[in-house]
Amino acid sequence: MASLLDKFVPRTEFESYEDFNENLEINVPEDFNFAYDIVDVYAREHPDKVALSWCDDNEDKVFTFKDLKILSDKAANFFQSLGVTKGEPVLLTLKSRYDFWYCMLALHKLKAIAVPATHMLKPEDIEYRISAANIKTVVTIREDGVPESYAEVEKTLGLNLNKVFVGNEDKEGWYDLRKEVEKASDNFERPVYEEDSVEDISVIFFSSGSTGQPKMIQHSFGYPLAHIVTSYYWHQVVEDGLHYTIADTGWGKALWGEIYGPWIAGSGIYIYDYERFHPFDVLSKALNHKITTLCCPPTMYRFFIKEDIDKLDFSSLKHVTTAGEPLNDEVYYKFKDLTGLSIRESFGQTETVATIANFPWIDIKLGSMGKPAPLFNIKLLNSEGKECDVGETGELVFDISDGYPLGLFKGYYNNQEKTDETIYGGYYHTGDSAWIDEDGYYWYKGRIDDVIKSSGYKIGPFEVESALLSHSAILDCAVTGIPHPIRGQIVKATIVLAEGYTPSDELTKDIQNHVKHVTAPYKYPRAIEYVDELPKTISGKIMRKKIRLDDAKKYNE
């Protein structure tokens, strides 16, 4: 059953990375709208094609593209009845309920702006988002006290929000989404707007910063097409297969692998709406559903290899990928030994699609992000603003002097000042540091603020973390710098121990000696703290800034 890929990519197959890098083209129609031009086309041409295989701990559901067209048309009529219009932000805190997907499509059909967010927001977080984005309509899960938090914020701000939940119950002041969608008409005509452009904003994500108020990252209606690179050329999704990206819908990674790219390339998606992440159960259920491609953070792979996954049937799984944090060698080799599959890394941000990746034509160099995607002109700049030499660490930037690339965000919503701090001088500045080797592979060092400067050495946290994670006692860890009167900073490791290990002076010394033997001795952690868990964002990224701030308070007391 044909995908829609060749409608937008004149040539889809390439003989080498160089061929791919030089010749990939993505055609972007001026009026492109993912809901109409992908989902509705499949619904018309291949109505029984599976779009979404969804499950939770109690039920399984399969949605075809025809199902999603009908549901999204009904939802569009419902949202329209609430007064939702073109360009209006609508906040979605739907976890991984299947309703998220038809709500996204409905908002695209109205040319409204979808604002996905985590259901774990506190009232003060919700208040900021509603005020910053001028939210009038919210759609949420019923559980975990989320509706109550919205009601509290509504009262605090003196607003009268359109409040919608997935609840299967009557609650004063709330609309029950599924009941309203069920009774809405499935006859929805595509609106005609006097001003209608593919550059209009379709999605806003709040960045998952550990301090300060999050920024609002905005993407255009052309953004889904850039995820052809993410899904077809990095994930290597399979025609009529099932792709599984393990990510809450409040995380930008959900749009990387849970909607746009897989569907354009002809793959369905698999979603498990679990209450708690139990590694063996999550992987086992996915494999029982015959997923064909998988993407999840390195942390999850670390958890997987600690389980008895050699008992599972991996025969349906063809390709596996990871992003969010660098993958350490130990996890790569162990997972490959258990499954026969090589994990391919990528680099990107909520502001982008997959921008540097281990694409299928290149040999994997463990620890490397890979090579740049064709959409972007990526460079490394040193502190003087000059291009770095081979082996020299610098900031990753996107050269936009010859045009703004497809897949790069459209600035920060309602915040020109913050946009100007990031996009200037003909570059988008990522705030991430890396170096490039003689073969053109990029190697991640860390956020610029995360680099540790000790006794004249510059130490990236990930190289130390990789060494630490090769020790059998360590399940998870974060490396930061703490002040030192002589060295300026010293390396500190915050460590979560694996089951069966307890903190001790002997273990600390053993870990330190282990790092000295695995990597350059000057990088070893002179300070070690044992914790039950690390502070992480909803996306699973370690909040090193939070650790640094907590340490600053300790050392200043």
Buried (B, 14 or more C-beta within 10 A) or exposed (E): EEBBBEBBBEEBEBEEBEEBBEEBEBEBEEEBBBBBBBBBBBBEEBEEBBBBBBBBEEEEEEBBBBBBBBBBBBBBBBBBEBEBBEEBBBBBBBBBBBBBBBBBBBBBBBBBBBBBBBBEBEBEBBBBBBEBBEBBBBBBBBBBEBBEBBBBBBEEBEEEBBBBBBBEEEEEEBBBBBBBBEEBEBEBEBEEEEEBEBEBBBBBBBBBEBEEEBBBBBBBBBBBBBBBBBBBBBBBBBEBBBBBBBBBBBBBBBBBBBBBBBBBBBBBBBBBBBEEEEBBBBBBBBBEBBBBBBBBBBBBBBBBBBBEBEEBEBEBBBBBBBBBBBBBBBBBBBBEEBBEBBBBBBBBBBBBBBBBBBBEBBEBBBBBBBBBBBBBBBBBBEEEEEEBEEEEBBBBBBBBEEEEBBBBBBBBBEBEEBBEEBBEEEBBBBBBBBBBEEEBBBBBBBBBEBBBEBEEBEBBBBBBBBBBBBBEBBBBBBBBBBEBEEBBBBBBBBBBBBEEBEBEEEBBEEBBEBBBEBBEEEBBBBBBBBBEEBBBBBBBBBBBBBBBEBBEEEEEE
